[in-house]
C-alpha cells in the first residue's frame, strides 16, 4: 500500500516535493493543498487582460547544478545569444510577428540582469559603486564624504554585527549606509535597520561589499568578453549576477507546467483548499483538514510537508500540548505583505541613456529600486524587459509598482481605486510617467509574502526545535522555514525533504542548513 504525503502549498517548494516523489517512483502518494486559485505561490504569473505580472520579480539562477538542470529538463532553454544585438533583433521580430510557433511556447529565455537605484531623480548602479557616474550624480562633496566614510569603516569596523545596520555599515560605511540603505530598508520592512537581525544581511547579501561591487564593474569593462552565456556563474556574488533564465510567459508558466506534470504522473493538487486544522497524535501528524467551498475535508497522511507560514502552522495544530511560549513566538513572528499596481502606459518619461539596446526607447532595467524619500514606492518593475511576451502590445510599457506593508497599515486597507490613485500619483511625482500616457491599471495583494527578521525572530530556534520534534513533519520553502529564501533554495529544501522521507537514516536537520552554510548548495547539491 502506498503511503500518503500531504503537501501544504503549491509554490516552488511544494510542487518540487510532489514532482520528486513521483519521478523517483517512490511508494509515497503526494496530495497538494493550495489555499488560492493560483499555482506557484509568489512565483505565480498573474494575467491582466493579456499583460502579465511577476510578483516581486523572479530570476531563474542558481549555483546548484541540480536546480539548473531540473529547470532545463522542465522547460527547454533558448540558444545562447552571441551578442545583445541578436537579442534585440529577436525581440523586435517577436513584437512584429506575435508568439513563437507552438513548439517554442514552453521555453526559457536568456535575460540580461539590469537593475539600478533611482535616487535624487537620477540613476545609480546597484549595488552602489564609487565610479564616475556615481560621482557625477552625487556631487563631489557627497562623494568625498562617502569615500572617507567607507575607508574609515574598513579601518575601524563595528566589533559585533548584532543588527542589519552593523552589517551594512561595516561593508559600506556610514555615509553610503545613510544615503542608500537606512531609509529604504525601513520603507521595505517597516522598522529601522537597528531592529532587524544581521542574519537578514548574512542570508541575502552574504559576500557583498563596496569593494566587490567596484571590482565587478571594472571586470565588466576591462575583463575578457565571451560570446556565450555562462549562466552557472558560481564564483559571482548573487547580487552581482548579470544573466539568468526566465520563462517566456513569466515564472508561473514553469510552475504551471510542473503542476501539469504532477497531475499526469498521478499526484493530486487541490486548489482553493485552505488548511484549517492539523491533527496530531503524539509526535506525529495524522491528518490535515482544509476548507473548500464552505466544506471541511480531512486528508489522512503518513507525512506532512508544510510551506505555510509558521505563524499559521502552529495556530492550526490540535491534539498535542504546545507550550504557551511556542504559541507566543509563532504568533508574533513578523511578515511583510506585498502589493503591486500594474500600470500600462504609452511611454515612460525616463529614456534609455545607456549603451544597452532595448525595444523602443525604454530604460533597460528589469527592476529599479526607488530610494526617493518622498514616496512609499519601493521598487519598479518593467515587465517588457523580463520577456517581450509579458506585454500584450509591445508599443506599450507595462510596469509594476511594488509596495511593502503590513495588513494593519492604512494603505493595505485602502480600496483598489484609492490605492491605485496613490501609486499612480507617486509615479507621476517622481517624473517616471505623465498622467495622460496611462492606459490601464490593476492592483494585486499578497499576504505574508516576506518573512521578516525582527520581533520574536530572535527566539525562533525554540519553535524550530519543537517542529523538529514532530517525527513526520518537514518544513520547506520560504514561509515554511521563515527564511527569506530564493526559489532555488526553496526547491532544495523540498528535494532534501523527499530524500529524508525515502531514506529514514538521513537527518532532517540538514533542511535548515540550506542557504545558511554558504557553500551548501554550491558543492553538496552539485554532487548529488
N, C-alpha and C positions, 0 to 999 in steps of 0.2 A: 504493500500500500504506500502511495505517495504521502509525504509529509506536506504541510501547508505553511507557507510563509506569508504573513500579511505585511505588506509594504505600504507605509503611510506616506503618500505624496508622489505625484507623477512628474517630478522635476528630474534634473540630470542624475542625481544620486539614486532615486527610486527606480527610474527606468533602467539605469545601468545595472542595478542589482537584479531586476527581473530578467533582463536580457542575459546576464551572465549565468543565472541559474538554469535557464532554458538551453542556452547554447552549449553548456557543459554536460548536457544530458543527465542532470542530477535527478534524484528522486524527490526533489522539492518543487512543489507547485506554487508559483507566485500569484498573489491576489493584490493588486494595487488599488488603493483607495485615494481618490483625488477629490478635494473639497470643492474645487471650482470647475468651470466648464472649459478650462484651458490646459493644454499639455505643455510641460516644460518649466513649471514654476516661474521664477522671474526670468528664466531663459526662453520664455514664450515669445511669439511674434503676434502682435495684435493688428488686425487688418481693418482700417477705417476707410471705406469707400475706395479700395484698391491701393491705398497708401499704407505702408506697413511700419509699425513702431516696434523697436527693440527696447525692452525695458532695461535701462541702465547701460546698454552697450556691452556686447559680448565678443571679445576676441577669441578665436579658436587657436590657442597656442599652448603648448605645454613642454616642459623639459623632460617629461616622461615619454619614452618611446612607445610604451604600451598604450597610452592615451592617444598619441598622434596616429598610431596605426589603427586603433579602434575607430577613430573618426573617419580615417581614409577608407576603411572597409565598409562603413555605413553609407558613405557618400563619396563618389568619385572626385578626384582632385583636378582642378583646372591645370593645364600645362603651364609650366613656369614661364612667365614673360621675360624677354631679354632686355626690355627697357620700358621706361614709363611711357614712351611714345606708343608702343604696341598696346599697352593697357588703354591709353587714351583713344586710339583708333578703334579698338574693340568696343569700348563703351559708347563711342559715337555711333557705331554701327547698330548696337543694341537699341539705342534711343530711336533710330530711324526704322528699324525692321521689327521691333517688338520682341517677344520672348524667343529664346532659342528653340530649336526643334525639340520635340518631346523627349528624345533620348538624352538631352542635356538638362532637363528640368531639375534633376536631382544631382547638383554639382556644388562643390566647394570652390569659391573664388580665392585667388591670392590678392590680399589687400595690403596697401601701404598704410602704416600707422602714422598719422599726423595728428598731434594734439598740442594745443598751446594754451597759454594763460591770457585772459583778457583783463587788463588792469590799467587804470588811468586812461581808459578808452584806447589802449594800444595792445599789441600782441607781444608776448614774451614766450621764450622757449619753455616747454615743460619736459623734464624737470628744469628749473631755473638754472642758467649758466651765465657766468660772467664773460660774455663776449661782446663784440662791437655793438650788435643790435640791442643788447640789454643796456649797455652804457648809454646809447643814444636815447632810448626810451625812458630810462630812469633819470638821466641827467647826471652831470659829473659829480655833484655833491652827494646825492643819494648813493652813487656807485662807490665813491671813496669810503663813505660811511659803511656800506655793506662789505666792502673788501676788508677794511680794518676789523670789522666785527667777525668776519669769517676767520681771519688769521688769529685773532685773539681766542676764538673758540677752539682752534686746533692746538694752541699753546696751553691754554688752561681750560680743560673740559670740566663740566659738572661731574663731581665724583660719583654720583649714582644716578641712574636713569629710572626714577620712580614714576615718571609721568611722560605722556607724549610730548609735552613741552621740553622736558630734559632731552629726550631722544632727538628732537628736531634741532634744538639749539646746538647740541654737540656736533651736528653734521652740517649746519648751515650758518651758524652764528646768530646773534640776537637780532640785528637789523633785518636780515632776509627772513628770519622767522616771523617777525612782526609785520613785514610787508606782505608776505605770500602765504603764510600758514596760520597765524593766530586767528584772525577774523574768519577766514574761510573754514577752518576746522570747526569753529563754534557755529557757523552758519549750517554746516552739514550735520553735526552731531548734537547741536542744541546745548552743549556745555563747553566750558573753557578747556583748552588742552591740558591745563594743570590737573583736571579732574578725570582725564582719560588715561587708562593704563598704557605704559610704554609697550605692552605686549602688542597693541594695535600696530605700532610702527615696526616692531620686530617681525610681525606677520606680513604686512602689506609692502613695506619698503625696506626689507632686511638690509641689503648692502648698498642702498642708495646714499650718495653724498654729493656735495658740490663738485668735489674733485673728479668723481666718476662721471658726472654729467658733462663737465668740461672735456674730459678725455674722450668721451663718446662723441661729442660734437666735433672735436679735432680729427678723430679717426674717420668720421664720416666724410670730412672734407679732403683729408690728405691720405687716407688709407687706400689700400688696393680695391679696385672696383671688381664686381663679379656680375656676370650675366645670368646667374641662376639664383633662385631664391633659397637661401639657407634657413629654412623655417624651424630647424631644431634650435639654433642659437643658444646652446646650452651654457656658453660662457658669458651670456649677457644678462645683466640685471633686468628683472621682469619689467620694471617701469621704463626701460630703455629699448624694449623690443620694437623693431621697426616694421616687421612683416608678420602677417598672420593669415590663417584661413577664415573664410566666412561663408556660410550657406547662402546660396543665391537669393532666397526669399527670407533671410533672417534666421536667427538661432532656433526659433521654434520649428522651422522646417525640418531640421535634423532630428529633433526630439519627437516630432510627429511621425517621422519615418521609423524611428526606433519603436515607438508605441505600436505602429502597424506591424512591425516585425514580431514584437512580443505577442500580439494577438494571434498572428499567423502560426506561431510556434506553440500555441495552446495556453498562453498566460491570460489572466483576466485583468482588465482595467475598468474600474467602476468610477465614472465621472459623477461629480456633484454628490459625493458621499463624504459628508463632514464627520470626522471622528468625534464621538461624544463621550465614549467611555472605554477604558482599557481595563480588562478584568484580570486580576492577579489571583493566583493560588500559591501561597508561599513565596518562593523566589522566582516563580515563572509567570509569564503572561499566557493565559489560556484562551483569550478571545478579545476581539476588538469590535465595538458597536459603532455604527455610523448612521447618521440621519440622511435620508434621501426622500424627497417629495413628501415630507411630513411623517415618514415611516422610519422606525428604528430597525436596522438589520444587524444581526450579530454574525461575525465571522470567527469561527474557532481556528486556532493556529498552534503550530509547533514552534514557530519562530516569529518574532516581530522585528521589523526593520523600520525605524522611525526617522522621518525627515521633518516632522512637525516641530514648531517652536517648543523648546524645553519648558517654557512657562506653561504652555497648554498641555504638554505631555504629562507633567506632574499633576496638574489640576484635574486631569481626566482619569487618573488611576484610582481604582477601587478594589477593595478586598484585601488590602495589606496595610499595616500600620506604618505610615510615613511620618517622620518627626515634624514637629512644628517648624524647626529650623530649616529643614529641606523645603517645606512649603513656602516659607518666607523668602528664602533666597531665590527660588524659582519664580515666585510671584513677582518679585521686584527686579528680575533681570530686565535690562533696558533694550529697546529696539527702536529703530528709526523707520517710520513709514515713508512711503515714496509716492510722489505724484508727478505726472508728466502731462504737459499740454502739447499736443501736436498742432503745429501751425503750418499750413500750406500757403506759400506766398509766390507771387510772380517773380520776385527777386529779393536779394538782400542788399543793404546799403554797404556792407563790408565787401570789398572786392579782393580778388586774388592778386596780391602784390608779391607773391613768391615766384620762384622759378619752377614750381611743381605744376605740371599740366593738369587741368580739370576740364570736365564737360561743362561748358558755359563759363561764366566769369565768377563762379562762387569760390570761396576760400577752400583750400584742400583738406581742411581738418575733418576728422571723423567726429571728434568732440572738442569743445572749448570750455575750459574752466573759467567761470565768471567770478573774478575776485573783487569786483566793484562792491564797495561797502554800502552803496545807496539802494541796492536791490536785494531781495531774498533769493533770487535765482541763483542756483548752484552751478549748473552745467548746461551747455547747449550741444545737442547732437545734430549733425547734418546727415540725414539718412541717405541722401544721394551718394555720399562718399563711402558709405558702408557697402552698398550694392546699388547699381542703377535700377535693379528690379524692385527696390523698396518703394519706388515712386511711380505712380500711375502715368504721369506725363513728365518727361524729362525737361520740358520747358519751364517747369515749376521747381521750387525749392521746398523740401519737406523737412522740417526741423522739429526737435523735441526739446521742450523747456523743462528741466528737471528740478524738483524741489524735495528737500528732506524735511520731515516734521514728525510730530507725534500725533496720535489720534485725539489728543486733548487740545491741540493748537487751534487757533481761530481759523487759519487758512484751510485746515482739514475739514472743518465743519461748514465751510462756505458752500453754497450751491455751485453747480457747474458753471452757470452763467457768471456769477460773481468772481469765481476764481480764475476763469479764463480771461476775464477783463483785467484782473490784477496782473496776470502773467504777460498778457499782450502789452499792457501799458508799460511794464518793466522793460520789455524787449524794445519798445519804441524809445523809452527814456535813455537807454544806453546806446542808441543810434545803430541798432542792428537791422531794423526794418522800418518802413513807412506804413502807416495805417492803411492807406489806400491800396497797398500791394497785397494785403492779406485776403486770401480766398476762402479758407475754411479752417476750423479749429475743432479740437476734441479734448477731453480730459480723461485720464486714467489714474486710478488709485490702487496701490498695493500695500496691504497691511504687513507689518513685521518683515519688511524687505531686507533690513540690515541689522544683524545682532550687534549690540554696542558693548563697549569695554569700559563701563563705569557703573555706578550704582552698586549692586551686590555682586558684580562680576568678580571682585577680588575674593569672594567666598565660594566661587563656582566649583572648586575642587571637591567640596563636600557633596554637591549634587552629583557630580561625575562619579564619585565613589559609590553613592547609592545606586545610580543607574547601572554601574558595573556589577552590583550585587545581584541583579536580576539575570538569571543564567541564560535566558534565551532572547534578550533584548540587545539590538545592535543600533546604536545611534550614529547616523550617517548624514552627510550633507551639511550645508551651511547652518540652517536653523537646528538641525538635529544635533549638532555639536556646539551650538552657539559660538561659531567661529566664522570670521569673515573670509571664507574660502572662495577661490575662483572655481569655475565649474569643473576644471580638470581635477582639482583637489577633492571636490565632492564626489566625482566619479571614482577616484582612487579609494576613498573610504568605502564606497559600495563594493568595489572589487575585493577589497580586503575583508569586508564582512562576509561575502559569499565564500571566500577561501576559508574563513574560520568556521563557517557552517559545514562546509564539505570536509574539512579536516579538523575535528574537535580538539586535536592536540595543540592547535595554534591558539595563542593568547589574544583575547580581544583588546588588550591594552595598546596594541600597535595601531588600532584605529585612531587613537587620539594623538599618535605621533606624526601623522601625515600633515605636512605643511607647518610643522613646528621644528623638526630637525631639517636643517637647510638642505642637506644632500639626500634626504629620504627618497623623494620622488625622482631624483636625477640618477641614482645608482641602483637602488634596490629594485625599483619598478622596471627599469630598462633591462634588468637581468631576469625578470620574472618569466 
